[in-house]
Amino acid sequence: MKTISKFLLLTILVMGVYSCTKKESPTISDLDKLRNSNNKITYPAVQMDSAQAINAITKQKIQELLDLSTLYLSGNRNTEIDTVIYSQMQSYFHQPDSITFKKLFKELESLKVKTAKVNNLLVYKEYHNRDTLDYAKFNVEYFDNKNKSLGTFEKNAQYTLLSKPIKFKKEFKFYFVDFYSLPPKKDSTSVEVAK
């Protein structure tokens, strides 16, 4: 009887330890990530000195805006969640207006895009008079509802980093100024054909 009770006690103890150690981490769906994403994150000035950090932030913001756009277009556009998604999309822009998303929506709807993936991002600056303008040139690959590629397209976006001093630190906030309505910049080097 003692051996059975010891065996039973040992089995219960092992099962208790096993159940306590095997905890699954909760997975967050893409929809929940999008629901909780916003443009309220600021980036410290120390990190902004790196071109890699600017590239990563720009690529992340472009991808988030495209994800929100495809999610918005897949809905009815008249529900409460659609209103929330649309307002989140507007928060990515410095001064959104009624035509901010017109070209983007038109392209996504005409191709029946379900998802999009940003590739080959290149940030560059242009100088006009005394202004420095920040641009991102990138490729975006569109996919349909069967995850079949619809093609890769070259796009441009203009963005700005606005200074937001917080608690004696100089930080920046990322905003798009223009998205998709700029024609892709052509290379300044061209090859001429000699006769």
C-alpha positions in Angstrom: 0.0 0.0 0.0 2.9 2.3 0.8 4.5 1.8 -2.6 1.2 2.5 -4.4 0.7 5.8 -2.4 4.3 6.8 -3.1 3.9 6.0 -6.8 0.6 7.9 -6.9 2.1 10.9 -5.1 5.1 10.9 -7.4 2.9 10.7 -10.5 0.7 13.7 -9.2 3.9 15.6 -8.5 5.4 15.0 -12.0 2.1 15.9 -13.6 1.9 19.1 -11.6 5.4 20.1 -12.5 4.8 19.3 -16.2 1.6 21.3 -16.4 3.2 24.3 -14.7 6.2 24.3 -17.1 4.3 23.8 -20.3 2.6 27.2 -20.8 1.9 28.3 -24.3 2.6 31.9 -25.2 -0.4 33.6 -26.6 -0.1 34.3 -30.3 -1.3 37.7 -31.6 -3.1 37.6 -34.9 -2.3 40.1 -37.6 -5.7 41.7 -37.2 -5.0 42.3 -33.5 -1.6 43.8 -34.4 -3.3 46.2 -36.8 -6.0 47.1 -34.4 -3.5 48.1 -31.8 -1.1 49.8 -34.2 -1.1 53.6 -34.3 1.3 56.4 -35.1 1.9 57.5 -31.5 5.4 55.9 -31.2 8.2 58.4 -31.2 11.8 57.6 -32.0 14.8 59.1 -30.0 17.1 61.5 -31.9 20.1 59.3 -31.1 18.6 56.4 -33.1 17.8 58.8 -36.0 21.4 59.4 -36.8 21.6 56.0 -38.4 20.4 55.6 -42.0 19.5 52.0 -41.2 17.1 53.1 -38.5 15.4 55.6 -40.8 15.1 52.8 -43.5 13.6 50.4 -40.9 11.1 52.9 -39.6 10.1 54.0 -43.1 9.6 50.5 -44.3 7.6 49.6 -41.2 5.3 52.6 -41.6 4.7 51.9 -45.4 3.9 48.3 -44.6 1.5 49.2 -41.8 -0.3 51.7 -44.0 -0.6 49.2 -46.8 -1.9 46.6 -44.4 -4.5 49.0 -42.9 -5.5 50.0 -46.5 -6.2 46.4 -47.6 -8.0 45.7 -44.3 -10.1 48.8 -44.8 -11.0 47.9 -48.4 -11.9 44.4 -47.5 -14.7 45.7 -45.2 -17.9 47.5 -45.9 -16.4 50.9 -45.2 -19.4 52.0 -43.2 -19.0 50.1 -39.9 -17.5 51.3 -36.7 -14.3 49.3 -37.1 -13.9 50.7 -40.6 -14.1 54.2 -39.2 -11.4 53.3 -36.6 -9.2 51.8 -39.3 -9.6 54.9 -41.5 -8.8 57.2 -38.7 -5.7 55.1 -37.9 -4.6 55.5 -41.5 -5.1 59.3 -41.4 -2.8 59.4 -38.3 0.1 58.4 -40.5 -0.2 61.6 -42.4 0.9 65.1 -41.4 -2.1 66.8 -43.0 -4.6 64.3 -44.4 -7.3 65.5 -46.7 -10.1 63.9 -48.7 -7.8 62.9 -51.6 -5.0 61.5 -49.5 -6.0 57.8 -50.1 -7.7 58.2 -53.5 -4.9 57.0 -55.8 -3.9 54.2 -53.3 -7.5 52.9 -53.0 -8.1 53.1 -56.7 -5.0 51.0 -57.4 -5.7 48.4 -54.7 -9.3 48.0 -55.8 -8.6 47.7 -59.5 -6.1 44.9 -58.9 -8.2 43.3 -56.2 -5.3 43.3 -53.8 -5.7 41.3 -50.6 -2.2 41.8 -49.1 0.9 43.8 -50.0 4.6 43.4 -49.2 7.2 46.2 -49.3 10.6 45.4 -50.7 13.8 47.2 -51.8 13.3 50.4 -49.9 15.6 53.3 -50.6 15.3 56.7 -48.7 16.8 59.8 -50.3 16.7 63.5 -50.0 16.0 66.2 -52.5 16.9 69.8 -52.1 14.6 72.6 -53.4 15.7 76.1 -52.6 16.3 76.0 -48.9 14.1 73.0 -48.2 15.2 69.4 -47.7 12.6 66.9 -48.7 12.7 63.3 -47.6 11.5 60.6 -50.0 11.2 56.8 -50.0 11.4 54.8 -53.2 10.3 51.2 -52.8 8.9 48.2 -54.6 5.5 46.8 -53.4 4.3 43.3 -54.4 0.6 42.8 -54.4 -1.1 39.5 -53.7 -4.7 38.4 -54.4 -7.0 36.4 -52.0 -5.3 33.1 -53.0 -1.9 34.6 -52.1 -0.9 34.7 -55.8 1.4 37.5 -56.8 -0.3 40.2 -58.9 3.0 41.9 -59.7 5.7 44.2 -58.3 5.3 47.9 -58.7 7.8 50.8 -58.0 6.3 53.5 -55.8 7.4 56.7 -54.1 6.3 58.4 -50.8 7.3 61.6 -49.2 7.7 61.7 -45.5 8.8 64.1 -42.7 10.2 63.6 -39.2 8.9 66.3 -36.9 10.7 67.1 -33.7 8.7 66.2 -30.5 10.6 67.1 -27.4 9.5 64.9 -24.5 11.0 65.2 -21.0 14.2 66.9 -22.0 14.8 64.6 -24.9 14.6 65.5 -28.5 12.5 62.9 -30.3 10.9 62.6 -33.7 7.5 61.6 -35.0 7.1 60.1 -38.5 4.5 61.3 -40.9 3.8 60.8 -44.6 3.4 64.0 -46.6 2.5 62.3 -49.9 1.9 58.6 -50.6 1.7 57.1 -54.1 0.8 60.3 -55.9 4.4 61.1 -56.7 5.8 59.6 -59.9 8.8 57.3 -59.3 12.0 59.2 -59.7 14.0 58.2 -62.7 17.8 57.7 -62.6 19.7 60.8 -63.4 22.2 58.8 -65.4 21.0 57.8 -68.9 22.7 55.9 -71.7 22.7 57.6 -75.0 22.8 55.6 -78.2 25.7 56.5 -80.5 25.1 56.5 -84.2 
